[in-house]
Amino acid sequence: MSTLNDQHYIDKILQGETNAFAVLVDRYKNMIFTLALKMVKNREEAEEVAQDTFIKAYSSLNKFKGDSKFSTWIYRVAYNTCLDRLKKNKKEDLNISIDEFSAHLIKTMDNALSALEEKERKQTIQNCLNLLPREENFLLTLFYFEDQSLEEIGKIMNINANNVKVKLFRSRQKLAVILKKQLEPEIVDYYERER
C-alpha cells in the first residue's frame, strides 16, 4: 500500500474535508514533538508547542504554496512557535565556550564516536546535544537526524544556506567540546595518540 503524498491531504483539507488533517498530524507529530523538546527542553511545554504548531499549521494551511516540502514548512512553523515560547519564558541558554577548540578536535571526536557501538553512539550524541543551546541542538538535529538539507534548514530557520553552514560549523565545534568532556578519557587518549 503506497502512502499518498502530503499535497493530496492538503488539497482535501482546503476543499473542506477537515478530518484529512489527522493524517498530517499523525505523519509529523513525533518529529514536531522531538524538535520542540530539543528547543524548549521541557516535556509538557514541548507537547503544548507541538499542539500549537498543528493549530497554526491548520489555520494557515492556505498560505502553504508548495514551493518547499510540507515537512520543511511545518518545521518552520514549529521552530517559530518554539522561539515564541522561549521569548515568553525568557530562559537562559547554557553558554559553551569554544576557546579550547582546535580543528583537530572534531576529527578526534568523530573517530572516538565511531569506536562506540551504534546505539551507545546515538545515546552519547543525544546526551551531548541536550547540553547545547536550543537553537544549535535544533540545527544539528535537523541536519543529522532528520536529514534536512542546508536549503531546507535555511527555510525553516529563516536564514540563507550559507548562514546555516556557518551555524552548523560553530554548533559542531561546541558539540566537539562537549563530546570531549563526556567521552571516556581513554577513548579520547587513544585517538589523540593515533594522530
N, C-alpha and C positions, 0 to 999 in steps of 0.2 A: 504494500500500500504506500503510495507516494504522498508526502505531505504537501499541501498546497502552499504556495508562497504567501508572504505577508500581504502583498498588494491585493490578492484575492479577497482577504478578510477585510482589509481597509475599505475596498470598494463596497463590500456588503454593508459594513457599518455606516458608511456615508450614504448608502441607499436606504437606511432606516432599520437594518437588521442589527440592532444594538447587541443582541446576545452573541454575535460573532466576535465581539471584543474579548470574550472569555478565552478564546483560542490564543489571542496575542498575549493576554495576561499569563496564561499557562505556559506559553512558549518562553517568555522573558522574565518571569517572576524571580526565579533563582538567581539569574545573572544580575538583575537590578538590585535585589536584596544584598547579594555578596558585595557589589560595588558600593552600595550605600553603607554597609557595615564597615568597609575599609575606610571610608571617609569620616563617618560620624562616630565610629568606634563604640557604639552602644546598641545592643540588640533591639531594644524597644524603639529607640529613635530610628534605627535603620528600617524597621517594619513600617513606621509612620512615613518615613521618606519614600519607601517603595510604594506605599498606598497613594501618597500624594503625587508621585510620579505618574502612576497609571491614571489618576483622576485628571491631571494636567494633560497627559497624552490624549486621553479620550476627548476632553473638551476642546483641544486644539488640533485634532486629527485632520481637520480640513486644511490646516496650514502645511501638512506634510506634502511636499511637492514631488517626492520620489527622486530628487537629484542626488540623494545618498541612500544607503541601505536603511531600512526601517530600524534595524538594530543600532546603527550609528545615531540616528535621530533620537531614539528613546534613551540611549545612553546619555546624550547631551541633556535631555530633559531631566534625567536622574542626577547628572552632575550639577546642573544649575539648582535643582531642588536641594541637593546636599549643601551647596555653597550658601543658599538662603538660610538653611537650618543652622549652619555653623556661624554665620554672621549674627543670627538671632541669639545664639548661645554664647558667642564670643569666647570660645575656648581657645586656650593657647596651645600651639603645636610644640612638640618636642623639637629642640633645635640641635641638629647633629653637625659637629664641626668637621670639615673635610681638610683641615690644615695638614693633618698627618697623612693625607692621601698621596700615593705615588702611582704613576702609570702602571707599575708592575703589580700593584695590589689587586686590581680587577682580575688579571690573569692568574695570580696566585689563588684568589678565591674561587674562580671558575674551575681550576684544577683540583682544588681541595673538595669542592662540591661534587665533582664528577666521581670522586672516590667513595662517596656515600651511596648507600642504596637509594633507588628511585624514591621510594616512599619517605624515607628519612630525609632525603634532599628536599623534597617538596615541603615537608613539615618545617625543616630548618629555614627554608626561604620564606615560608609563610610567617613564621615567628619573627623573623628579621624585618619583613615588610611591615608588620604591625608596629614596629618601633619607629618607622619613618613618619614624617609629617603626612597628613592626609592626602594632599594633592599628589605627592610623589608616590605614595602607596597606590593610589588610584591609577596613576600614569603607568607604573610598572605592571600592575595587574592587567590593564587593558592590553599592553604590548605583549607580555609574556604568557599570560594565562588565557586571555580572550582572543589572542591572535589578531588584534586590530592593527591596521597599517598606520603609518605616520600621518597620512592624509585623514584617515577616519578619526584618529585621536585628535587631530587638529580641529576637525569639525565639532567633535564632542566638547572639547575644552575651549573652543572659540579662539584658537591661535593658529598661526601658519605652521606648516610641516617642519620648516627649519627651526622654529622655536621649540617644537615638540622634540626634535633631535637634540637640541641643546639641553632641554629639561631632562630628557631621557638619560643623557650622558651624566649630568650632575646627580640625578637620582641614583644611577648605577654606582657613582663614586661613593655616595653616602651609604648605599646598601653594602658596598665592599667594606667600608669601615666597620659597619655593624657586624657583618659576617665574620670579619677578622676577630672581633671581640667575642663572638658567640661560639665559633667553631673550636673544637678541641685543639689545644695548643700543639699537640704532637702531629696532628694532620697538617696544620699550617707550617710547622717547623720542617716537616718532611719535604713539602713543596718549596719552601724557601731554599733549602739545601740543594734541590734539583736545579735551581736556576742557573 
